[in-house]
Amino acid sequence: MVEPGSILTLVGTVTQPLLNRVVKAAEIAINYNKYCSSLNVQLLRLQPFLDHALVSCHTNQDVCLLHTWLDDLEKSLNHAEMTLNKCIDQQPKYYNIWLRHQLAKEILNVTKSINDLIHQPSSLVGLDVGLSILQDVQTMKDMMMEESRKHLSNVTRHYLGKDHAHYVGVWGMGGVGKTLLAQRVHNSMDLQENFQEVLWLTVGQNPNIMSLYGNLSNQLGGPNLNYQDGQVECKHKLYTRLSHTRALLILDDVWESNVVEWLDVAKGPGSVTLLTTRNQHVLQRVRAIEVGLTNLSMADSWSLFCVHAFGQSSIVPHELEETAQLVAKECKGLPLALKVIGGVMAGKKSLGEWKRELNKLQDSRVNNQDVGIQLFEHLKISYDDLRNVDHPNAKECFLYFAAFPEDAMIRQTTLCDYWAAEGLVPGHVGDEREEDVYYVLGLLIGRSLIELGDERSCKIHDVIRDLAFYIIQHDALVQKQLALFKPGRHLEEFPHEWIMHSGELLGAQRLSLKHNKNLKMLPTKFCAPKLQTLLLDRLDLKELPRGFLTGVPNLKVLDLSWNRSIESLPKELGDLIHLVYLSLEGCENLKELPKSIGKLQKLVFLHLSSCSRLKKLPTSIAQLLMLENLDLRSCEKLEYLPVEMSNLKALQSLQIRRCNKLQWPEPQSKHSNWLFHDNILLELVALKQLNIDGPLKILESIHTTTTKLNIRSLDIGKLSSFPTLMQSMVELEGLETVELGPRIRALPSWITSFLQLKKLTMVNCESVESIPALDTLPMLLQLKLWRLTSITKLPGSFTRMGGFPTLEVFDLYECEKLTEFPEVEEGAMPKLRELGLIGCVCLQSLPLSLSLLSNVQELDVSDCNDNLLTFCKENFRDSPIWKSFTVDGKCLITKEEI
């Protein structure tokens, strides 16, 4: 019998050379893609882990765990090598815009996967480090946190059998881990089983009670709330809904006790309201059972600090150890500070660098006795470390996050547009803009200043957001570029101090009043001549005063989105000749744009989506010669577009879906089909993204011109067949993304002629009964077939040897009549990472050959037939693919099986 340690040694002989190759490739690729530098750092940090894993092989410590870790490592390194080779192969001379953008995301994903391996608990990789390693603030599984969770769970469970509801509270300073602990309790299986409802509300410093009521109603599936009834009536409805329910209601980040009174709705027998707060008096006021969360011990602090600074707690260079321990000590046992400052120190190798940072920390402690200020000064080191050599505007990009409300999920595309319009990142739609934004986000994530929310958004810890405000208010260098931010404060009036002391506003460059939903008026006079960014979205403005606009002549960014009451805009809007970004999205009562909009010669982004009463665009829009992105989605009453729009030679993205009343042509036009007549569409020479739906006769007319266009992304939502349109589009050699909507009746086989296609999405195509052999598409990365409810089986060629050579994501979401998945041949889908079978309720089994898909990291069988789950458990438990099976985001593999 072969010893397990021998098997792992053999695995190591493969993994070590692979790591060496990847490190060398990263060093070369840095010359072609700047993201590779952060990946290279992670690769170098990985070596000690591999060394210890291979040594542990001979001691037979947790052999199965080691095998799993090494297997995951080999997959990540193979992915890294493939990505880095792409960077090297696509040298600048041949560099294609789309590939550059995709590589940026790929490198970030690879870096994250390797970082996750480094930050796994020591027990998972069999490393005998002697100390309990605390992971990332989001996922750390240390004994101290687990003990706190058990204690809190026991306190909560104690009241289950009581006749009355009770309060339990967790308090501690910002960044100590209160939210993480509450999340652990929320996700605790034993509590999930003991309570009929487990609910979560993030309250924050400036809560909107009605919004929180709506959130709670959504979690409960009712009652329906009429917000016009007011807070008292809505509270009563929720109180009634929960009056006979044993509920655990978690109120995270509560600042004031009066807020608790409005959210005191979980009153059923045995119910518990769990609060987290920085202010102990909040718990005392409601007579909650208190659970104090103290800072970490020195030993645990050192462990967590080393995870972020060195990768693990036992491998610390001897010459740095003493200074590193002093740096960790300055963090005062605060997990957030240990994470942030540890991240800053990662990669610093000289004793001089460490001593300089230690001196900064000690100086901030001596100069400031206030504990809160000391914390900010400590955390500020991470901000200061965003040196110009990383990115010249990284610091300003970070401070931008203070312009958003607390706990907001911030869309990356919004940041992308803001930063590009202000010139903080270079380029616009279609060139290096997206790459540079990903790079900046990577810098901020690497220093633990922001976190990824999902693949499309990011967020910021409330303490780090407070740090941004602290820097804005106290950093003399920043004060020269003063930012005026009061987002989400429930203001009812424009701040008087910004009007009365206008002399102090002369240097202000950014102003944000985002999400102040009760603010109805702006001042008629305002003076901020250097203001570049004005964020007034989600207010309740009735109008935009002329005098206000004349006071901000140098604006580059103006966001008025979701001001639903605005009916018109003043002609003075056209005087903002430096404007690059204008968003009127969701201005539902806006009926027309001023003719003066044509004077905005520098405008690049114009967002008009969901302007549901907008009937027409002024002909002067054709004068916007720098316009690249025009979004008209869901302009439901838009009747026609001006013929002169063919003058928009810079237009790269045109989105006109769900414009149900759009007539072709405009009534007075001589053209029978203005947009496509006489090759007018062809005159939009820069167009790369076309998002359109409409009557079939309109879409068919595209075929005379599309063959000569450079469109890369095509979204046709209401097309029902492919008579002449798509056949002539076969010549769209650059087409990379196709999205098809619910009226599609059939997908022709010649769609495989799109040899550059990278993403194909079909949604709600209920009439489609069969799919052609898409496996021949040589560059397809994502295939999403959502709710194709007539599909019963897939082509057998899908899983043939060599089929789908580049496919990474295959999603069959809610294909509810799919009864079988084809047998998999060896070499099929060699790069597949995600396979989604959510809601495929007719699947009773899967082929055992599915195990040949060796690179699959996630195989989601949520909401599937119970028979399928039983089959998978019985037939795949001994297969390596078993660890990738998930249900509702949780792995099916158990700790014992690991």
N, C-alpha and C positions, 0 to 999 in steps of 0.2 A: 504493500500500500504506500502510495506517495504521501510524504508528510506535508501537511498544510503549509508549513514554513517554506518548504522547497517550492511549492507552487507559487508562493508570493515572491520568492527570490527570482523565479523565472519571469514573473510579471514585472519585477523591478528592473530586470535586464532590458526589458522593452521600454519601460517608462523613462528611465534615466537618459538613454540616448535621445529619446523623443523630446524631453525637456531641453537637452543641450541644443538640439536642432531648432527648437522654437525660440530659445533665447537668442541664438545667432540670427534667426530670421527677423526677430523684433529689432535687433540692433541695426539691421540693414533697412528695414521698413520705416524706421524713424525718419529717414531721409525723404520719404514720400508721403507720410501721413503722421501729423503731429500727435494723434491719439495714441500712437504706438508707444510713446514715452511712458505713459501711465501703465500700460500693459506690461512693459518691460520691467518696471518697478515691482509689479506683483509677481512676475515670473522669478525675479531674483529673490523675493521674500519666500517663494515656495520651496527653494532648495533645502533649507533645514528640515522642513516637514517631511520631504521625501527621504532624506538621510535617516531621520528617526524612524520612519515607517519601515524602511528596509532593515534597520538594526533590530526592530521589534519582531520582525518575521522569525528570527532565530529563537526567540523566547516564547513563541506561541501565544502571545498576548492578544486576545480578542481577534483571532485570525479572520473570522468572517467579517468583522468590522473593517479590518485592514483591507481585505480583498475588495469590499464595496468601495472604500475610499480610493484605492488605487485604480479601480475600474472607472470610477467617476473622473478621476484625474486624467486617465488616458484619453477619455472621450473629450474632455475640455481641451487637452493639449492638441489632439487631432484637429478639433475645430479651430483652435488658435493658429496652428500651422497652416491650415487651409486659408484662413482669413489673411494672415500675414503674407502668404505667397501671392494672394490677389493684389495686395498693396504693392508688392515688388514688381509683379508682372505689369500692372497698369501704371507705368511711369507717366510723369506729368504730360509728356507729349501726346499720349493717347488717352489721357484721363477723361472719362465721361462723367457728366454732372450727376446722373442718377447713381452710378456706381460709387462715386465719392460719398454721396449722401448715405447709401446703403452700407458702405464699409464703415462709416462713422458709427452707425448703430450696431453693426456686427462686432466691431472692436469693443464697444462699451459692453455688449452682452458677454463677450468672452472674458473681459476683465472682471465683470461681476461674478461670473461662474467660478473663476479662479479665486477671487476674493472670498466667495462663500466657502470654498474648500479650506482656505487658510483659517477662516473664522469658525469652522466647526469645532464643537467641544472636543477636548483632548481624548475623551473616551472613544469617540468615533474613529479616530485614527490610531488608537493604541499607543499614544505617546505618554510615557510616565513622567509627567511634569511636576507631580507632587502637590500642585495647588489647583483649586477649582477655578477654571477659566470662565470668566464672565464674557458672554458674547456681546454683540451689538446691542444697543439700547432697545432695539426693536425685538430681538430674538434671544437675548442672553438667558441661559438656563442654569444659573448658579444656585448654590444651596441656599444662600441668604434670601434670594427672591422667592425660591420655592417654599422655604419655611414661612415667609411672610404671606404667600398665597394660601398655604394651608391654614395658617392662623386666621386670616381674614375669611376664608371659606367656612371655617368652623364657627366663627362668630356669626356669620350670616346664616348658616344652617341652624344655629341655635334657636332662631325665631320662627322656624318653619311651622311648628305646631302651635304657635301662639294665636290668640284670638285677634290681636291687633297688629297693625303694621308698625315697623320700627325703622329707625335710621342707624346706619353704620357709616363711619367716615374715616377716610385716610387723609392725613395731612403731612406736609413736609415742604421744604423749599423747592423752587422751580428746578427741574432737571434731576431730581432725586429718584425718579422712576414711578411716580404715582399712577400715571396713565398706563404704563406697562403692567403694573400690578393689577389694576382694574381690568385690563384686557385679559390677563391670565384668569381672573375670577370669571369674567364673562364667558370665556371659552372652556371653563372647567366642566367636564362631562357630568360629574356628579351633581353639580348645581343645575345644569341644564335639565337633568332628569327630575330634580326635586321641585323646580318651579314650572308653572304652566306657561309663563311668559318671561323671557329674559330680554330686557330692552336697554338700549344705549343712547344717551344724548350727550353730545359735546356742547357744553354751555358757553364757556369763554368769558372774557372780561366785559364784552358788550353784547349780551345775548338779545336776539329777537324772539320774544316769547311766542308770537304767532307762528313763526317759522319752526320753532321747536315743537309746537303742537302739531303742525303738519307732518313733521318727521315722525313723531310718535304715532300719529294716526296711520301713516304708511306702514310702519312696522307691525301694527296691530291688524292691518287690513280693515280699518274703520275705527270709529264712526266717520261719516262724511262731515267735514267741517265747513261751515259758511263763515269766512273770515269777517264778513260784515257784521256778524253777531257780536263780535268783540271777545276779549280775553275771558271774561267771566263765564259766558255761555259755552265757549269752547272748552274751558277747563272742566265745566260741569259735565259735558258730554264724555270727556275722557275719564273723568272720575267715575261716572256711571258705568262706562265700558269695563273698567277694572275693578269695580266694587265687589265682585264675586270671584275674582281671579287671584290666585297666588302668584304674584309677580315679583321679579327682581328688576328694579329700575336703577340703572347706573347713571349718575349725573357727574360727568367728568369736567374738571377744571371750573369749579364754582368759586366765584369771588365774593358774592354778597348773599346774605341770608334771605333778603326779601325776594330774591329770584327763586329760592327754594320753595317759598310759599306758593308761587304761581305754578310750580312743577310738582306740587305735592298731590299726585293723583293716584299713586299705587297704594290703595288703602284696603285692599281685600285681606281677609284673614291670612296670616302667615306671610304677608308681603314685606319686602325689605327695600328701602331706598338707600343705595350706596353712593356716597359722595366722595370726590377727591377735591382737595383744596389746598392752597398755600396758606390760608388764613384759619388758624385754629378757632377763632371766635365764631366762624360760620357753623362749625360743628357744635360748639357750646350753645349757640343760640337755639338750635333745633334739638338740643339734648341728644346728640348722636353718641353711640358707643364709639370711642376714638381708638384708632389704630395708627400710632405714629410710625412714620417711615424714616428711619435714621440713615445717615450717610454710611458708606461702606467702611469696613475695617481697613487698616493699612495693608494687610495681606491681600484682601480681595481687591483693593484699589490697585495694588501693584500688578495683580493678575490681569485685570481689565485693561490697564494702561499698556501693558506689554502686548496684549492682543493687537492693539491698534498701532503701537509704535514699532514692534519687532515681529509680530506674527505669532509668537507664543512666548510663554513666560520663562522658559528655561534657557533660551538662546539669546543672551544679551552680551554684547562685546564687553570684555572685562574692563577696558579703559573707560567705558561709558556708564557702567552699572551704578556707581556712587552718585553721579550727577543725575542719571535717569531716575533714581529713587527720590532724589530731592525734587525733581520736576513733578513726579507723581504725587508727592506729599503736598505740593502747592495746590493740587486739585481738591483737597479737603474731603476726599471720599465721595465726591459728587459724580455719579455715573456719566452725565452729559459732558462735564468738563474733562473727565478722563478720556472719553471717546474723542472729543474735539481736539484736545491738546495732544493726545496720543497720535491722532491722524496728522497733525502738523509736524510732529517729530519723525514720522515715518520717512525713511530715506535719508535722514541727516546722519552722516557717518563720522564727522569730525567732532572731537571734544570741544573745540572752540564754538561750533554752532550750538551745541547743547548748552554750554555755559552762557552764551548770549541770551538764549531764550529763558534760561533759569533766572538771569538777572532781571529781565523784563517782568517776569512773574513776581519776583521778590519786591521789585520797586513798586509795582502796582499795589501790593499788600501794605507796604510801608506808607505810601502816599494817600491811601484811602482806608479809613476805618470802617466805612459802611460795607456790610457784608455783600449787599446786592451789587454795589459798584465794584467791589473786589472781583465778584464773579464775572461781571461784564468785562473788566480789564483783563482777566485771565482768558476768557473766550475770545477776546479781541485779537489775541495773538494769531488765531487762525485767519482772521480777516487780514491782518497785516502781512501774513505770509503769501497773500495773493499778489506776488510781486509782478512787476511789469514784464518780466521775462516769461511769465506764464501766459498772460493776456493783458494788454494795456488797459482794458476796461473791465476786468473781472470784478474789481471792487465796486464799481458803479452798478454792475449787473446784480451783484448781491444786494445792494441797498434798495434796488427796485422791489424786492420782495416785501419791503415795509409798506409799499403802496397798496397791497392787497389785504383784505380783512383777515382777522385771526382765524386760523383753522381752515382757510380756503384751500380747495384743490385747484391749482393754477394750471391752465392749459398751456402746454409747451408751445403751441402755435401762437397763442396770444403773446407770450414772451418774445417769441421769434419776431413777430411783426413789430412790437414796440421797440425792441432793441435795434432792429434793422432800420426803422424809421428815424431813430435818433442818431444812428451812425455808430452805435456801440459795437455792432458786429458788421462786417463788410457785406456788400452785395445785397441782392433782392431775390425775388422768386427765381428759382432755377439755377443759381450758381452756388457760391460757397456759403450762403447765408445759413442754411440748415446745418451744415457741417460745423460752422463756427459756433452756433448756438449749442449743439451737442458737446462741443469741446468745453465751453464755459460751464455748462451744467455738470459735466464730468469733473471739472476743477472744484466746483462748489460741493458736489457730493463727496469727492475724495477728502475734503477737509471737514466733512460732517456738518456743513452749514445748511444744506437742504437735503431732502429725501425724495426719492421717487414715489409717487402715489400709485400710478399704474403706467402703462406704456405711453399714455398720452398726457399725463399730468405730473406735477410735482407739488411738494408741500414743504412747510418750514415749521420746526418746533417753535412753540410760542415763546420760549426763552430766547432762542436765537433770533426770532422776530423782534423781541424786546432789545436784543443786542443791536440790531440794525437801527432801531430808533435811538438808542443810546449813542451810537456812532454819529448819526445825523446831527444830534443835538450837541455833542461835546467835542467832536473832532474838528479842530480849527481848519484843517485842509478841506474837509467836506463842507463846512459852513460857507465857504466861498462859492459853492454850488448848492445853495440851500434847497432842501426839499421840504415841501409843505404837505404832510400826509395825515389825514384823519379818516381813514376808510372804516366803514362799518361801525360808526359811533352813534348811530340813531339821531343824528343832528336834524333839527327842524329848520335851522337858519344857517346861511353862509357865515363862517366864523368872522365875528366883528373885528377881531384883532388883525385879520388879513386885509381888511378894508381901511381901518383907521390908521394903521401904521404902514401905509403903502410904500413909504420911503425905504423900509426895511426889506421890501419884497423885490427891490430892483435887481437883486442878484439871484432870485429864485428861478430854478430851471425846471422843477417838476412840482405838480400839484395833484393830489389825489383825494377825492371825496367819494370814492367807490362805495356802493352799497349803503348809502344813507337814504333809505327809501322814503323817509318823511320830508326830505328837503325839496321844496317846491319852487323856490325862486333863487335867482342869482342877482347880485347887485347890478345896478344899471351903470355904475362906474367902477372900474378896477384898473389897477396899473401894475403890471408885471412884465416889462418889455423884454426881459431875457427868458421868459417862460417858454420851454420847448415842448413839454408834455403836460396835457390837461386831461385827467381821467375823471369823468363825470357819469360813468355808467351806473345804471340801476338806481337812479334818483327818481323823483316824481316831478320833473320840470315841465312847466306848461309852455315855456318859450325860452329862447336864447337871446338875451337883451343885446341890442346893437352896441351900446356903450361898453358892455363887458368885452365883446370881441375886439373892439378897437384898442383895448388896453393890453392885448396879448398878440402883437403883430408878428412875432417870430415863432409861433407854434409850429411844431413838426408832427406832433401826435395829438389828435382830438378824438376821444372816445365818448360818445353820447349814447351808446347802445342801451336798449331796454328802458329808455325814457318814454313810456307808452303814451303820455299825454301830449307830446309835442306834435303840433299840426303843420307847422311851417318853419322855415329857417330864414333869417334876415339876409339881405343881399350882401351885407358886410362879411359874410362867410367867405366870399370871393377875395377879400382883402388879405386873407391868410396865405399869402403867396409862397410861403416856405413849407406849407403843409405837405406831409408825405403820407400820413395815415389818417383816414377818416372812417369811423365806424358809426353807422346809424342803425345797426342791427336791432330788430325788435322794437323800433319806433312805430308802433302799430297804427297810430293816428296820423302819421306824416303822409300828406297827400301829394306833395310835389317838392322838387328841389329848386333852389333859386338858379336863374340863368347864369348868375355870376360864378357858378361852380366851375365854369370853363376857364376861369382865370387861375385856377390852381394848377399851374404848369408843372409843379414838382410832385403832384400826387401820384403815388404808386399803388396804394391799397385803398379800395373803396368797397366797404361792406354795407350792403343794403338788404341783406336777407331778413325775412320776416317783417318787412315793411308792408303789411297786409293791405293798406289803403293807398299805396302809391300806384297811380294810374299810368304815368308816363315819365320818361326821362327827358330833360331839355336837350335840344340839338347841340347845345354848347358842350355837352359831355365829349363830343368828338375832338375838342381842343385839348383834352388831357393826354398829351402825346407821350408822357412817361408812365401812364397807367399800365400796370402789369397784372393786377388781380381785381376782377370785378365779380362780386358775389350778389346775385339777384334771386337766390333760392327763396321759395315760399312768398314771393311777391304776388299774392293771389289775385289782385285786381289790376296788375300791370297789363295794359291793353296792347301796347306796341313799343318797339324800340326804334330809335331814329336810324335811318339809312346811313347817315354820316358816321356811324360807329365803325365803318370800315376803315376810317382814318387812324384807328388805334393800333398803330404798327408795333407798339411795344407790348400789347396785351398777350399775356402768357396763360392766364387762367380765366375761363369764362364759365360761370355756373348759373344756369337758368332752369333749374328743376322746380317742379310744383308751381309753375306760373300758369294757372289753369285758364286764365282769360286772355292769354297772350295771343294777339291776332297777327297774322302774317299776310300782307305787310301792314304798315301803318296805313290808315284809311286814305290819306291823300297821295300815297306813293304810287307811281306808275308801275312799280315792280310787282309781279305776281307772288314773289317769295323773296322778300328783301334780303334776308340774311344769306341766302345761298344763290341768289340770282346773279348771273354774269360773273360767277366766281368771286363774289364779295367776301365770302368766308376765306377764300384763298388769299385775299389781301391782308388778312390777319396773319402775317408771316411768322410771328413769334409764338403763335398759339401752340401750347403743349398739353394743356388740360382742358377738356371739354366735358362739361357735366350738364346734360340736357335731357328733357323728355318732352313729349307733345304728340300731336296726331301723327299717325304713320306717314301721311303724305308729305309732311314737313321733313321727317327724318329721312325718307327715301331720297329727298332732293339733295341730301348731303353728298351722295355718291359721286356727283360730278366734280367735286372739288377735293374731297378728303384724301384722294390718292396722292395728291401733291403736297399735303400738309405734313408737318413734323409733330403731330399729336402723339403724346406718350401715354396720356391717361384719358380714357373714354368711359363715361358713366351714362348709360342710356336706360333710364328707369322705366319708361312706358312702351318701349318697342315690343311689338307682339310677334313679329316674324322677320325674316331676313331675305326679302325678295331680291332687291338690287343693292340695298345699302351696304351690307357687310361683304358681299362678294367683291365689290369694287374696292373695299377697304383692305383687301388682302395685301395691297401694295403699301399699306402703312407700316413700313419696315421698322419704325422706331416705337411702335405701340408697346407699352410695357405694363399698363394696368387697364383691365376691362371690368366694369361692374354692370350687371344686368339685373333688371327688376322683375316684378311679379307678372307682367304681361307676356313674358317670353313663353312661346309654345314649344319651341324645339331649338336645339343647339346643333348647327350643322357640323359635319366632320371637317370641313375646310377651315374651321377656326384654328386648327393645328398649324395653319400656315403662318401664324403670327410668331415667328421664330424668336423675337425679342421679348415675348410676353413673360412677365415675372409674377404678376398677381391676377388671378381670375376669381371673381366673386359673383355668385348667383344667389339671390335672396327672394324667397316666397314665389319661386317659379313652380307653381302647383301643377301646371299642365305638362311639364317636361317629364317624359317617361323613360328616357334613355340618355346616356351621356356618351359622346364619341371618345375615341382612344386618345385622350389628352396626354397620355404618358410619353408621347413622342416630343412634347414641347421641351426643348433642350435647356431652357433657362428659367422655367417656372419655379418660383420659390414658395408661393402660397396658393392653395386651392381651397376655396371656401364654398361649400354647397349647403346653404342654409334653407331649411324648410322646403326641400324638394319633395313634397309629400306624395308624389306618384312614383318615385323611384323605388323599385323593389330589389335591384341588384346593380352592382358596378361591373364595368367591363373587366373581363379576366385579364386583359393586357395591363391593367393598372398595376398589377403586382408581379409582372414578368421580370426576368433578369434584365437589368439595364433600364427598366422603366422609371420615369421621373428621376433623372440623374441628379437634379439639383433641388428637388422639392424638400422643404423644411417643415411646412405646416400643411396638414390635410385635415379639414374640419367638416364633418357631416352633421352639423347641428340640426336636431329635430327632423331628420329624414325618417319619419315615423313608420313608413312602410318598407323600409330596407330590411330584408330578411336574411341576407347573408353577406359576408365579407369574403372576397376571393382568396384562394390559396396563395401564399407568398412564396415566390421563388428566391433562391439565394442571389443576392446582388440587386434586388429590387429596392427602390427608394433608399439608396445608401446614405442619404444625408437627412432623412426624416427625423425631426426632433419632437414634434407634437402631432398626436393623432386624437382628434375629438369625435366622440360618438355620443355626445350628450343628447338625451331624448330619443335615441333610436330604439323605440320601445318594442319593435318586432324582432330584434336580434335576440336569438336564443343561445347562440354560441359564436365562437370565433375560431378560425383555423389555428391549429397548434403551430403551424409554420409562421405564425405572427412573430414568434420568438426570433426569427431571422432578421427582424428590423432592429438591429443591435444598437442603433444610436438614438432610439426613442427615449426621451427623458420624461414625457408626460403622455399618458394614455387615459383620457377622461371618459369614464363610463357613468357619469352622474345621470340620474333620472332615467336609467335604463331598466329593462325587465329584470325582476329578481332572479329569474332563471339564468340570465346572462351572468349576473354577479356570482351566483353559485357555481356555474360552469367555470368561470375564470379562477375562482378560488381553488377549485378542485384540480384544474389542469395546468395552471401557470405558476403555482407556488414555488416550484423547483426551477423555474426558468428565470434567467437574469432580467427578463422584461417585466417580471412581477413587481419590481420596485417602482416602476413607472406608472402603475395603475392608480388612478385617483377617483374619489367621489366627493363632490362638493369641496374641492380644494385640499382634501386630506388623503394621504397615501393609504392604500389598503394594507400595505405590508406592516406587520407589527414589530415592536421592539425585539420580541423574542426571535422573530425570523431574521432580523438584521444581524 
